[in-house]
Amino acid sequence: MGEFALELNDDQKTVRDWIHGFAADVMRPAAAEWDEREEFPWPVVREAARIGLYSLDFYAQQFLDPTGLGVPLTLEELFWGDAGLGLAIAGTGLAAISVFTNGTDEQIGTWVPEMYGDADNVRIGAFCSSEPDAGSDVAAMRTRAVYDAAKDEWVLDGVKTWATNGGIADVHVVVAVVDPALGARGHASFVVPPGTPGLEQGQKFKKHGIRASHTAEVVLRDVRVPGHCLLGGKEKLDERLARARERAVGGGERGGNAAMATFEASRPAVGAQAVGIARAAYEVALDYARTRVQFGRPIIDNQGVAFQLADMRTRIDAARLLVWRASWMASAGRPFTAAEGSMSKLFAGETAKKVTAQAMQILGGNGYTREYPVERMHRDAAIYTIFEGTSEIQRLVIARTLSGMPIR
Ligand SMILES: Cc1cc2nc3c(=O)[nH]c(=O)nc-3n(C[C@H](O)[C@H](O)[C@H](O)COP(=O)(O)OP(=O)(O)OC[C@H]3O[C@@H](n4cnc5c(N)ncnc54)[C@H](O)[C@@H]3O)c2cc1C
């Protein structure tokens, strides 16, 4: 277990600087074009794969960094480069985390490499939990998974929505209801292997921001997957369902399910992405405030502008510290007793939204145009108070964890 330290070691600095180079030289120059095209940026992801940045090996190395800081450092730099392109590169991570969190060693060894492929054959993954009527309210999920014992197959039916990489992914991880009577405790996650008949992309969404990231519906009609595609295996599922049924009879607590386990593990990582966007906007605003002259002096000479920059930087540093704390706790196996993962995502997401708005204000008319990147950063940041649990849901999780009360 690594000690918590704010001083990065030489390996971490080297990796951070290497990603920063890619973000500055490859992502930044391409960002506006892919934002306009609103398509999955295959050439950028392939370039990331060519240099080893989009690869299972690289993410596994960062994931296993004993200080816990490998993943947040990587994501902050990528998203400093650009959030849409960053999510195209990092989006597979959510599907990979769900296999890591819920799968057996054998499933991890089989499916995670399938999601990344290699430099000559780049692959991507998608995690599909949300549905049209089940966003924050995961328990309202309707996609069904029914076991066909005669064939040892699971049959999936339903419609998933807003799935990052949905329909274009090689491997989809789908959360489905196996026992409707148990609410969120009656869910399980399934891998849908490449080319499985019955899985199709539905509507592709046109979005406000992160437009280089592909977001779409995933329609599942009579999708048959082998028994071994149930993450964690049937025996473990049966035991878990039996425990949940006992609790239901005894009127025990609710909560804890396949999708939530994935979100818990990924929240600090999403917070790190938001920190990257906020830092990028802050840097543009600081430069601009130093050089833009009005009333015969740089606008930063006004306290009204300078104090905003002071607040922006303070919030960004505070957000990063919350992200690093939660990342270290997760990697050290410490439980989030005060919902520290949710705190980091909440604060970093709100910071990205606020700081990018302040940056736009500091750039005045230029900030509102696509001549400067803060307009895009502001649109990109808005998703960080919505996906992977809205800010309201993070507050609910924190309040319930702190109080032990079923706050609604
Ligand atoms: C670009 C994008 C990418 C996404 N990627 C994925 C993905 O890869 N996989 C996936 O499964 N999902 C994904 N999502 C879905 C995302 O996680 C959901 O949009 C999010 O969880 C919110 O659900 P909802 O949109 O249904 O909002 P709702 O749940 O309908 O919420 C609407 C509003 O009501 C508030 N609200 C709801 N319940 C409460 C409450 N109890 N107390 C207080 N306020 C409440 C919410 O905070 C929000 O402000 C993505 C979404 C987008 C837009």
The ligand as an SDF file (V2000), in Angstrom:
LIG
                    3D

 53 58  0  0  0  0  0  0  0  0999 V2000
  -22.8480   12.6790  -22.8400 C   0  0  0  0  0  0  0  0  0  0  0  0
  -23.3850   11.6100  -21.9340 C   0  0  0  0  0  0  0  0  0  0  0  0
  -22.6750   10.4360  -21.7800 C   0  0  0  0  0  0  0  0  0  0  0  0
  -23.1740    9.4320  -20.9500 C   0  0  0  0  0  0  0  0  0  0  0  0
  -22.5130    8.2200  -20.8640 N   0  0  0  0  0  0  0  0  0  0  0  0
  -23.1080    7.1950  -20.2390 C   0  0  0  0  0  0  0  0  0  0  0  0
  -22.5540    5.8750  -20.3170 C   0  0  0  0  0  0  0  0  0  0  0  0
  -21.4960    5.6550  -20.9290 O   0  0  0  0  0  0  0  0  0  0  0  0
  -23.2320    4.8540  -19.7370 N   0  0  0  0  0  0  0  0  0  0  0  0
  -24.3920    5.0570  -19.0570 C   0  0  0  0  0  0  0  0  0  0  0  0
  -24.9520    4.0820  -18.5460 O   0  0  0  0  0  0  0  0  0  0  0  0
  -24.9480    6.2920  -18.9390 N   0  0  0  0  0  0  0  0  0  0  0  0
  -24.3410    7.3530  -19.5290 C   0  0  0  0  0  0  0  0  0  0  0  0
  -24.9080    8.6110  -19.4670 N   0  0  0  0  0  0  0  0  0  0  0  0
  -26.1460    8.8050  -18.7090 C   0  0  0  0  0  0  0  0  0  0  0  0
  -25.9530    9.6590  -17.4530 C   0  0  0  0  0  0  0  0  0  0  0  0
  -25.2530    8.9340  -16.4740 O   0  0  0  0  0  0  0  0  0  0  0  0
  -27.3440   10.1240  -17.0010 C   0  0  0  0  0  0  0  0  0  0  0  0
  -27.7570   11.1230  -17.9140 O   0  0  0  0  0  0  0  0  0  0  0  0
  -27.3320   10.6670  -15.5860 C   0  0  0  0  0  0  0  0  0  0  0  0
  -27.1500    9.6170  -14.6850 O   0  0  0  0  0  0  0  0  0  0  0  0
  -28.6180   11.4050  -15.2220 C   0  0  0  0  0  0  0  0  0  0  0  0
  -29.7590   10.6730  -15.5590 O   0  0  0  0  0  0  0  0  0  0  0  0
  -30.9520   11.3740  -16.3720 P   0  0  0  0  0  0  0  0  0  0  0  0
  -30.3220   12.0430  -17.5400 O   0  0  0  0  0  0  0  0  0  0  0  0
  -32.0040   10.3810  -16.6270 O   0  0  0  0  0  0  0  0  0  0  0  0
  -31.4920   12.5050  -15.4290 O   0  0  0  0  0  0  0  0  0  0  0  0
  -32.6960   12.3600  -14.3270 P   0  0  0  0  0  0  0  0  0  0  0  0
  -32.3870   11.2230  -13.4190 O   0  0  0  0  0  0  0  0  0  0  0  0
  -33.9820   12.3520  -15.0670 O   0  0  0  0  0  0  0  0  0  0  0  0
  -32.5110   13.7110  -13.5440 O   0  0  0  0  0  0  0  0  0  0  0  0
  -33.0380   14.9540  -14.0080 C   0  0  0  0  0  0  0  0  0  0  0  0
  -32.7600   16.0010  -12.9450 C   0  0  0  0  0  0  0  0  0  0  0  0
  -33.4390   15.6490  -11.7190 O   0  0  0  0  0  0  0  0  0  0  0  0
  -32.5060   15.5700  -10.6590 C   0  0  0  0  0  0  0  0  0  0  0  0
  -32.9080   14.5110   -9.7340 N   0  0  0  0  0  0  0  0  0  0  0  0
  -33.2900   13.2270  -10.0360 C   0  0  0  0  0  0  0  0  0  0  0  0
  -33.5420   12.5400   -8.9320 N   0  0  0  0  0  0  0  0  0  0  0  0
  -33.2980   13.3760   -7.8840 C   0  0  0  0  0  0  0  0  0  0  0  0
  -33.3550   13.2400   -6.4800 C   0  0  0  0  0  0  0  0  0  0  0  0
  -33.7300   12.0960   -5.8920 N   0  0  0  0  0  0  0  0  0  0  0  0
  -33.0420   14.3100   -5.7040 N   0  0  0  0  0  0  0  0  0  0  0  0
  -32.6650   15.4800   -6.2770 C   0  0  0  0  0  0  0  0  0  0  0  0
  -32.5650   15.6610   -7.6080 N   0  0  0  0  0  0  0  0  0  0  0  0
  -32.8790   14.6240   -8.4050 C   0  0  0  0  0  0  0  0  0  0  0  0
  -31.1770   15.2600  -11.3270 C   0  0  0  0  0  0  0  0  0  0  0  0
  -30.0830   15.6230  -10.4890 O   0  0  0  0  0  0  0  0  0  0  0  0
  -31.2730   16.1070  -12.5740 C   0  0  0  0  0  0  0  0  0  0  0  0
  -30.9270   17.4220  -12.3030 O   0  0  0  0  0  0  0  0  0  0  0  0
  -24.3890    9.6370  -20.2530 C   0  0  0  0  0  0  0  0  0  0  0  0
  -25.0960   10.8360  -20.4110 C   0  0  0  0  0  0  0  0  0  0  0  0
  -24.6250   11.8020  -21.2530 C   0  0  0  0  0  0  0  0  0  0  0  0
  -25.4390   13.0480  -21.4540 C   0  0  0  0  0  0  0  0  0  0  0  0
  1  2  1  0
  2  3  1  0
  2 52  2  0
  3  4  2  0
  4  5  1  0
  4 50  1  0
  5  6  2  0
  6  7  1  0
  6 13  1  0
  7  8  2  0
  7  9  1  0
  9 10  1  0
 10 11  2  0
 10 12  1  0
 12 13  2  0
 13 14  1  0
 14 15  1  0
 14 50  1  0
 15 16  1  0
 16 17  1  0
 16 18  1  0
 18 19  1  0
 18 20  1  0
 20 21  1  0
 20 22  1  0
 22 23  1  0
 23 24  1  0
 24 25  2  0
 24 26  1  0
 24 27  1  0
 27 28  1  0
 28 29  2  0
 28 30  1  0
 28 31  1  0
 31 32  1  0
 32 33  1  0
 33 34  1  0
 33 48  1  0
 34 35  1  0
 35 36  1  0
 35 46  1  0
 36 37  1  0
 36 45  1  0
 37 38  2  0
 38 39  1  0
 39 40  1  0
 39 45  2  0
 40 41  1  0
 40 42  2  0
 42 43  1  0
 43 44  2  0
 44 45  1  0
 46 47  1  0
 46 48  1  0
 48 49  1  0
 50 51  2  0
 51 52  1  0
 52 53  1  0
M  END
$$$$
